Amino acid sequence: MSKSIHDWFSEYAESHRNKVNKLVHWICIPAIYFSVVCLLTLPKISFAINEHERYNITASTIAIVLVLLFYIRLSKPLALGMGVFSIVCVALAHQLSTLSTPLWMSSLIIFSVAWIGQFIGHKIEGKKPSFLKDIQFLLIGPAWLMSFLYKKAGIAY
């Protein structure tokens, strides 16, 4: 039997009760998600439809589609919100790539600092990060935050 979105959130919430840890998560989870999207915009797969038409698809596009399939299985409304957030991340990644610092470097810095923040938050919480129990919690965290935005807006998920 697979878990419902509410089962996932309930289990995730067990190690996210401390106010400081929650605040850290509100900053660091979106930063981690964004940095991964940025890093995955770098590898491109090129393919040709014919001799005149050539297209590139980024690894981020493939990853986002797979992540959204995971979210759709749990909650279509939350998947929609995560899709919008993913599009914003791709657009911001494009903007970040126009700066003088290479995108891979900026992304790795954001990723590293955000993970340090996450582990500090869990040290304060006194509980291990959920993903150490089940790797799928790496995808539950962003949806968990999105669920709070949905509740505040009165949107059912």
C-alpha positions in Angstrom: 0.0 0.0 0.0 1.4 3.4 -0.9 1.4 6.4 1.4 -1.0 9.3 0.8 0.3 12.8 0.7 -1.1 13.3 4.3 0.8 10.2 5.5 4.0 11.6 4.0 3.4 15.0 5.6 2.5 13.6 9.0 5.7 11.5 9.0 7.8 14.4 7.7 6.4 16.8 10.4 7.7 14.5 13.2 11.2 15.8 12.7 10.2 19.4 11.8 8.5 20.8 15.0 11.1 23.3 16.2 10.4 26.9 15.0 14.0 27.6 14.1 14.3 24.4 12.1 11.1 25.2 10.3 12.4 28.7 9.4 15.6 27.2 8.2 13.6 24.8 6.0 11.6 27.7 4.5 14.9 29.2 3.3 17.0 26.2 2.6 14.6 23.7 0.9 13.7 26.2 -1.9 17.4 27.1 -2.2 18.4 23.5 -2.6 15.6 22.8 -5.1 16.6 25.9 -7.1 20.3 25.0 -7.0 19.6 21.4 -8.3 17.5 22.8 -11.1 20.3 25.2 -12.0 22.9 22.4 -12.0 20.6 20.3 -14.2 20.2 23.0 -16.8 23.8 22.6 -17.7 23.8 19.1 -19.3 22.0 19.3 -22.6 20.8 16.4 -24.8 20.8 17.4 -28.5 18.7 15.7 -31.1 17.7 16.3 -34.6 14.2 16.0 -36.1 15.6 16.3 -39.6 18.7 17.9 -41.2 17.4 21.4 -40.6 15.8 21.1 -37.1 17.9 20.5 -34.1 16.7 20.7 -30.5 18.3 20.7 -27.1 16.7 19.4 -23.9 18.2 19.9 -20.5 18.6 17.4 -17.8 16.5 19.7 -15.7 13.6 19.3 -18.0 13.8 15.5 -17.7 14.2 15.7 -14.0 11.3 18.1 -13.5 9.0 15.9 -15.5 9.9 12.9 -13.4 9.5 14.8 -10.2 6.1 16.1 -11.3 5.0 12.6 -12.0 5.9 11.7 -8.4 3.9 14.7 -7.2 0.9 14.0 -9.5 0.6 10.5 -8.0 0.3 12.1 -4.5 -1.6 15.3 -5.2 -2.5 16.9 -8.5 -3.0 20.4 -7.0 0.4 20.3 -5.2 2.0 19.0 -8.5 0.6 22.0 -10.2 2.1 24.3 -7.6 5.5 22.5 -7.8 5.3 22.8 -11.6 4.9 26.5 -11.3 7.8 26.7 -8.8 9.9 24.6 -11.1 9.3 26.9 -14.0 10.2 29.9 -11.8 13.4 28.1 -10.9 14.3 27.4 -14.6 13.7 31.1 -15.4 15.8 32.2 -12.5 18.5 29.7 -13.5 18.6 31.3 -16.9 19.0 34.8 -15.3 21.7 33.5 -13.0 23.6 32.1 -16.0 23.9 35.6 -17.5 26.0 36.8 -14.5 29.8 36.7 -14.5 30.1 33.9 -12.0 29.6 30.5 -13.8 26.2 28.9 -13.1 27.8 25.7 -11.8 29.8 27.6 -9.2 26.9 29.8 -8.0 24.7 26.6 -7.9 27.2 24.6 -5.9 27.7 27.5 -3.4 23.9 27.8 -2.9 23.5 24.0 -2.6 26.4 23.7 -0.1 25.3 26.6 2.1 21.7 25.5 2.1 22.6 21.9 3.1 24.8 23.3 5.9 21.7 25.3 7.0 19.5 22.2 6.9 21.9 20.1 9.1 22.2 23.0 11.6 18.4 23.2 11.7 18.2 19.5 12.4 20.9 19.8 15.1 18.7 22.4 16.8 15.7 20.2 16.3 17.5 17.2 17.8 16.3 14.8 15.1 17.9 13.4 12.0 16.7 14.6 8.6 13.8 12.5 7.2 15.6 11.6 4.0 18.0 9.5 6.0 15.1 7.2 6.7 13.6 7.4 3.1 15.2 9.2 0.2 11.7 10.1 -1.1 11.6 12.7 1.7 13.9 14.8 -0.4 10.9 15.4 -2.7 8.4 15.6 0.2 10.1 18.6 1.8 9.3 21.0 -1.0 5.7 19.8 -1.3 5.3 20.0 2.5 6.2 23.7 2.3 3.9 24.2 -0.7 1.1 22.7 1.4 1.4 25.5 3.9 1.1 28.1 1.1 -2.0 26.2 -0.1 -3.6 26.2 3.4 -2.9 29.9 3.8 -4.6 30.5 0.4 -7.5 28.2 1.2 -6.6 25.8 -1.6 -7.4 22.1 -1.1 -4.8 19.6 -2.0 
